[in-house]
Structures are given as C-alpha cells and as structure tokens.
C-alpha cells in the first residue's frame, strides 16, 4: 500500500482521536473492577489516579461527567459478604452501604484538586419518562454550569429486576446522549476490543470501528465472560453503538490508559460516528432509553406501513395486545411471529385497546366519539428498530 493510501486509511482514526482530545464535554465510565481490590474494598490509589486525570481535563476547560460503578463491590466487605450477592435485595443492601463509601472517596480526592463532587443516581424510569428525562438533563447541566463534577450511577437501592440499565456502559452511553457530550470513554479491565482472544497467537487490537461492517467476523462474546478475549464486550459494543448513533466519539480501553485516551492518543478501540443521517434525540430516546411496557401485535399490512412507509399505527392493524400499560407508556410493536419491529408511545390504556382493534378511526369516531379518531401510536412518537 502506498504512503498516501496509508494516510487516507489512518485519517478517520486520527480525526476521531483529535475530536476526543478536543471535546468540550466528555463522559467517562469506570467499571467496579478498576476501582476495587480483589476482596471488594475500595482501592484508594486507583481512585486517586483516576481523579488526577479528570482534574487535568477540567483544568483544560473540558466538562467532565463520571459514570462510576463500584457501589455494590464497595459495600460487600463492610457487610461481611465474601462474594458478590446474586439476589436483588442483597445487592441493594450492599449498594446502599457502598455508594456512600464510594462517593466519600471521590469527594476527598476531588477536593484535593479544588473540585466538588455531586452524586446523581438514576433509574431506568428517569430515562423512560419524558418529564424525568428532562429533569435529569436540567440537573446535570446546572451542575456543570456551577463547576461541579457529576458522579452518576444507577440507583441500585431502588431498581428492580424488570427495570434496570443492567450495565453502566449502557447508562454512560445514554448519559452521553442525554447531555449531548462530544466524547465517551469507557474504562474497564479490558484494554481494547480484540479480533480474538488476546492471549492467543495472532490476535490483534481492533483500533477503529466505523460501523457494523468493521465487526464482521469478530466474536463479541457474551455478557457473562469478562477480561479474556472479547469477553464482556457485547454490552460495551452495544453502548458504543448508542453513543455513536448520537454523534459521540467513543473510546474503549482500560483505566490505566485513561489519560492517554482522553488526550487523543492511539490506545484502545475508537468507535467513530457514521456519516449518515443521525436519528433525532427523540428517536434515540425511544430506541435506547425506554423498554416496552407491553406489546401490540400487528398484521402484515400494519407492519409494512410502520416499517417501510413510516406511517402511524392505526387500530385497524392490531390483532393482539399484551401487558398492562397506560396511555403515554412505551410499547413494543411486534409482527405476528413475535419479532419487535418498532417501539412507540401509545395513546390508549391497555384495557381500551381490545375494543379498538380491527376498527377504522372513522368507525371509532362515529360509534365511540370524536376523541377516538386518533392513532394508537403516532409516527412522531415511534421509532423503527
């Protein structure tokens, strides 16, 4: 390959790395394994090193939001837990103890740099409901305006199995979208995405991902594997996709590489936003920050209208309803085989839908009143998945 071709090949990554370094607002996520000792105690040295890097970025004028795991791990030792609990109640108990310890550690270290820590605990509900979504956005913006460093975590003490982010990588991507960040840096015990097991001969780092095609042939693995090869990468790659869809440059690397990643050095894996048309904020919110409270099963004609023609969903196209939802809730729109094709905000309670199914809006208006001459889900409140 000629040198000019090499330069052209490298230029998208160089531009992306430079964009991360020049970001006016950056979200940094750190995993619990990067903050705690093997026995579950907070590692003050690791927190000190991370805070020093964040303080350096703040000194350059960059706004920083930290999404930090570690509350459950930090609460295990004080409660005499030998291993991470599996039941939700014990996890919540550990989180309620550990969150205070974790924040105290951050507060002390940030204070040494003249910075103020601000705790922000979020639940899926805060992202699913428009009012709460906007309130979280407003609060975080105000904290940044007054110079604080928001430290975000899932509110594990009140989250339920049904309504959890499940991983702080996803939470960090949603916060980056929520706050219109310029960059997202995902820090864990994995230094990059590899094209195979890094301990295997011939495996190499995937330094740049510009879209799904760059991941062809790479086994991302499952969420249960961690620290070996591409293990644990499925949520990280999915989170990077959320962020890049929102136009956010994303770097995946280890906590040890935090300074280099934020400085634009060639470490870890860079996920670059595509050059195509980006979804609106509302579409991203519906696709990634909500979960269906129920489902509406569509006939083939309605599926085609919603997916291909980007039309609203009318009652005539619905053949079945499941779940218990209220007007304004997000619901999944499914084909007759059960595949989810779209998600949207429904205009009726679940109990009302059976009487509407298969009926035209004109018939409903004539027989049930003018208020029923409306869509089940309006196209402006709908995103194709």
C-alpha positions in Angstrom: 0.0 0.0 0.0 1.4 3.5 -0.9 2.0 6.1 1.8 -0.8 8.3 0.5 -3.2 5.3 0.9 -2.0 4.7 4.4 -2.6 8.3 5.3 -6.1 8.2 3.9 -6.7 5.0 5.8 -5.4 6.4 9.1 -7.1 9.8 8.7 -10.5 8.9 10.1 -9.0 7.5 13.2 -6.7 10.4 13.6 -9.6 12.8 13.3 -11.6 10.8 15.8 -8.8 10.8 18.3 -8.3 14.5 17.9 -12.1 15.0 18.4 -11.9 13.2 21.7 -9.0 15.3 22.9 -10.8 18.5 21.9 -14.1 17.5 23.4 -15.8 20.3 25.3 -17.9 17.8 27.2 -16.9 14.2 27.9 -18.5 11.3 29.8 -16.1 8.9 31.4 -17.3 5.5 32.7 -15.2 3.4 35.0 -16.0 -0.2 36.0 -16.0 -1.6 39.5 -13.1 -3.9 38.8 -11.0 -0.8 38.1 -11.8 0.7 41.4 -11.7 -2.1 44.0 -9.3 -4.7 45.3 -10.0 -8.4 44.7 -11.6 -8.7 48.2 -14.1 -5.9 47.4 -12.5 -3.0 49.1 -12.2 0.4 47.5 -8.7 0.9 46.1 -7.9 4.5 47.1 -4.8 4.5 44.8 -6.9 3.7 41.7 -9.5 6.4 42.6 -6.7 8.9 43.2 -5.1 8.1 39.8 -8.5 8.5 38.0 -9.4 11.7 39.7 -6.0 13.2 38.9 -6.6 12.5 35.2 -10.1 14.0 35.4 -8.8 17.1 37.2 -6.2 17.6 34.4 -9.0 17.5 31.8 -11.0 20.0 33.9 -8.0 22.3 34.0 -8.1 22.5 30.2 -11.7 23.7 30.3 -13.3 20.4 29.5 -16.6 19.5 31.2 -16.4 16.0 32.8 -19.2 13.7 33.8 -18.1 10.5 35.6 -20.3 7.4 35.5 -18.9 5.1 38.2 -19.6 1.5 39.1 -18.4 0.1 42.4 -21.1 0.7 44.9 -22.1 -2.9 45.4 -18.5 -4.1 45.4 -17.6 -1.4 48.0 -20.4 -2.4 50.3 -19.6 -6.1 50.4 -16.7 -6.1 52.9 -18.4 -3.9 55.5 -21.4 -6.2 55.4 -19.3 -9.3 55.7 -20.1 -10.6 52.2 -17.4 -12.9 50.9 -18.6 -12.7 47.3 -20.9 -10.5 45.2 -24.6 -11.4 46.1 -26.9 -12.7 43.4 -30.2 -11.8 44.9 -31.5 -8.3 44.3 -32.3 -7.5 47.9 -28.7 -8.2 49.0 -27.3 -6.3 46.0 -29.4 -3.3 47.0 -28.2 -3.6 50.6 -24.6 -3.7 49.6 -25.2 -0.7 47.2 -26.8 1.4 50.0 -23.7 0.9 52.1 -21.1 1.1 49.3 -22.5 4.1 47.5 -21.7 6.4 50.5 -18.2 5.0 50.8 -17.6 5.4 47.0 -18.8 9.0 47.0 -16.8 9.8 50.1 -13.6 8.6 48.4 -14.4 10.7 45.2 -15.3 13.7 47.3 -12.0 13.6 49.2 -9.9 13.2 46.1 -11.7 15.8 44.0 -11.4 18.3 46.9 -7.6 18.0 46.7 -7.9 19.5 43.2 -10.3 22.2 44.3 -13.3 20.4 42.7 -16.7 19.4 44.1 -18.3 16.0 43.7 -22.0 15.8 43.0 -23.9 12.5 43.3 -26.5 11.7 40.7 -28.4 8.4 41.0 -30.6 7.5 38.0 -33.1 4.7 37.3 -34.5 3.5 34.0 -37.6 5.4 34.8 -35.6 8.6 34.8 -34.8 7.9 31.2 -38.1 6.4 30.1 -40.4 9.2 31.2 -40.1 12.5 29.3 -40.6 14.7 32.4 -38.0 12.8 34.5 -35.7 12.6 31.4 -35.7 16.4 31.0 -35.3 17.0 34.8 -32.2 14.8 34.9 -30.8 16.7 31.9 -31.6 20.0 33.6 -29.9 19.0 36.8 -26.8 17.7 35.2 -26.5 20.9 33.1 -26.8 23.0 36.2 -24.1 21.0 38.0 -21.7 21.5 35.1 -22.5 25.2 34.9 -21.6 25.7 38.6 -18.3 23.8 38.2 -19.2 20.5 40.0 -18.2 17.1 38.8 -21.3 14.9 38.5 -20.7 11.3 39.6 -23.5 9.2 38.1 -24.5 5.7 39.0 -27.6 3.5 38.7 -29.8 3.8 41.8 -29.3 0.2 42.7 -31.1 0.6 46.0 -34.5 1.1 44.3 -34.0 -0.5 40.9 -35.9 -3.7 40.1 -35.0 -6.7 38.0 -37.5 -5.6 35.4 -36.3 -2.0 35.2 -32.5 -1.9 35.3 -29.9 -0.5 33.0 -28.1 -3.7 33.6 -24.7 -2.3 32.9 -23.2 1.1 33.5 -21.7 1.1 30.0 -25.3 1.5 28.7 -26.0 4.1 31.3 -22.9 6.0 30.3 -23.9 6.0 26.6 -27.4 7.2 27.5 -25.9 10.0 29.7 -23.7 11.0 26.8 -26.7 11.2 24.6 -28.8 13.0 27.2 -26.1 15.6 27.7 -25.0 15.9 24.1 -21.5 15.0 25.0 -18.7 15.2 22.4 -16.9 12.1 23.6 -17.4 9.0 25.7 -14.6 7.0 27.2 -15.4 3.5 28.6 -12.8 2.4 31.1 -12.6 -1.2 32.4 -10.1 -4.0 32.9 -10.0 -4.7 29.1 -7.6 -2.5 27.2 -9.4 -2.8 23.8 -11.6 -4.8 21.5 -9.6 -7.7 20.0 -10.4 -9.7 16.9 -9.9 -12.8 19.1 -8.6 -14.0 22.5 -5.7 -11.6 23.2 -3.8 -14.5 24.8 -4.0 -16.4 21.5 -1.2 -16.0 19.0 -2.2 -13.8 16.1 -4.9 -11.9 17.9 -4.7 -8.1 17.5 -6.4 -4.9 18.6 -9.3 -3.5 16.6 -8.2 0.1 16.7 -11.1 1.7 14.8 -14.7 0.7 14.3 -16.6 2.9 11.8 -19.7 0.8 11.7 -21.1 -2.8 11.9 -19.2 -3.9 8.9 -15.9 -3.4 10.8 -17.1 -6.0 13.3 -17.9 -8.7 10.7 -16.2 -12.0 11.7 -15.4 -10.8 15.3 -16.9 -12.9 18.1 -18.1 -10.2 20.5 -18.8 -12.9 23.2 -21.4 -12.8 25.9 -22.0 -10.5 28.9 -21.0 -13.3 31.3 -17.4 -13.6 30.1 -15.0 -11.0 31.4 -11.4 -9.9 30.9 -10.5 -12.7 28.4 -10.5 -12.1 24.7 -13.6 -10.3 23.6 -15.5 -11.5 26.7 -17.8 -8.9 28.3 -17.7 -6.9 25.1 -21.3 -7.3 24.0 -22.6 -4.5 26.3 -19.6 -2.3 25.6 -20.0 -2.6 21.8 -23.8 -2.1 22.1 -23.2 1.0 24.3 -20.7 2.4 21.8 -23.3 2.0 19.1 -25.8 4.0 21.2 -23.3 6.8 21.6 -22.1 6.9 18.0 -25.7 7.0 16.8 -25.9 10.2 18.8 -22.8 11.5 17.1 -20.5 10.8 20.1 -16.9 9.6 19.5 -16.3 6.7 21.9 -13.1 5.1 23.1 -13.0 1.7 24.8 -9.9 1.0 26.9 -8.5 0.2 30.3 -8.5 2.5 33.3 -4.7 2.5 33.1 -5.0 4.2 29.7 -7.4 6.9 30.9 -5.0 9.8 30.4 -3.9 8.7 27.0 -7.4 8.0 25.8 -8.7 11.4 26.9 -5.6 13.1 25.4 -6.3 11.6 22.0 -3.5 9.0 21.9 -3.9 5.8 19.9 -5.0 3.5 22.7 -7.9 1.1 22.9 -10.6 1.0 20.3 -12.2 4.1 18.8 -15.8 3.9 17.7 -16.5 6.6 15.2 -19.9 8.2 14.4 -21.1 7.3 10.9 -21.5 10.0 8.3 -25.1 9.2 7.6 -28.3 10.9 8.8 -28.4 10.8 12.6 -31.6 9.9 14.4 -33.3 12.7 16.3 -33.0 12.9 20.1 -36.5 11.7 20.4 -35.8 8.6 18.2 -32.7 7.8 20.2 -34.5 8.1 23.4 -37.3 5.8 22.3 -34.9 3.2 20.8 -32.4 3.0 23.7 -33.7 4.7 26.8 -37.0 3.0 27.0 -38.4 -0.5 27.5 -41.8 -1.7 26.3 -44.4 -1.9 29.0 -46.4 -4.2 26.8 -46.8 -5.1 23.1 -49.1 -4.6 20.2 -49.1 -7.4 17.6 -49.6 -6.1 14.1 -50.9 -7.7 10.9 -48.6 -7.8 7.9 -50.1 -4.7 6.4 -49.6 -2.7 9.5 -46.0 -3.9 9.8 -45.3 -2.8 6.3 -47.0 0.6 6.9 -45.0 1.3 10.1 -41.6 -0.1 8.9 -41.4 0.8 5.3 -43.8 3.7 5.0 -43.0 5.3 8.4 -46.7 5.6 9.0 -48.6 5.9 12.3 -50.1 2.8 13.8 -53.9 2.7 13.5 -56.2 0.4 15.5 -57.3 -1.4 12.3 -53.8 -3.0 12.1 -53.6 -4.5 15.6 -54.6 -8.2 16.1 -53.5 -8.7 19.8 -52.4 -6.8 22.9 -50.3 -8.0 25.8 -49.1 -6.3 29.0 -50.5 -3.7 31.4 -49.7 -0.2 30.2 -51.2 3.3 30.4 -51.6 6.0 27.8 -48.2 7.6 27.2 -46.2 4.4 28.0 -43.7 3.0 25.6 -44.9 -0.3 24.0 -43.2 -2.7 21.6 -44.8 -3.1 18.1 -44.4 -6.8 17.0 -45.1 -8.8 13.9 -47.3 -12.0 14.2 -44.1 -14.1 14.8 -43.3 -12.1 17.9 -40.4 -10.1 16.4 -40.2 -6.5 17.7 -40.2 -4.1 14.7 -40.7 -0.8 16.4 -41.4 1.0 19.7 -43.6 3.9 20.4 -45.7 5.8 22.9 -49.2 4.5 23.0 -52.2 6.8 23.1 -54.6 4.4 25.0 -54.5 2.2 28.1 -54.1 -1.5 27.6 -57.7 -2.2 28.8 -59.0 0.1 26.0 -57.2 -1.5 23.1 -59.2 -4.7 22.6 -62.3 -2.7 21.8 -60.4 -0.7 19.2 -58.6 -3.5 17.4 -59.5 -4.0 13.7 -61.6 -0.8 13.6 -61.1 2.2 11.5 -60.6 5.5 13.2 -63.7 6.8 11.3 -65.8 4.0 12.7 -64.5 4.6 16.2 -65.2 8.3 16.0 -68.8 7.6 14.8 -69.6 4.9 17.3 -67.5 5.9 20.4 -67.0 9.7 20.0 -64.6 12.2 18.3 -61.8 11.6 20.9 -61.3 8.1 19.4 -60.4 9.4 16.0 -56.7 9.1 16.6 -53.8 6.8 16.1 -52.8 4.1 18.6 -49.2 5.3 18.1 -48.4 8.5 16.2 -45.5 8.3 13.8 -43.8 11.2 15.6 -43.8 9.0 18.8 -42.5 5.9 17.0 -39.1 4.5 16.1 -38.4 1.5 13.9 -35.9 -0.9 15.5 
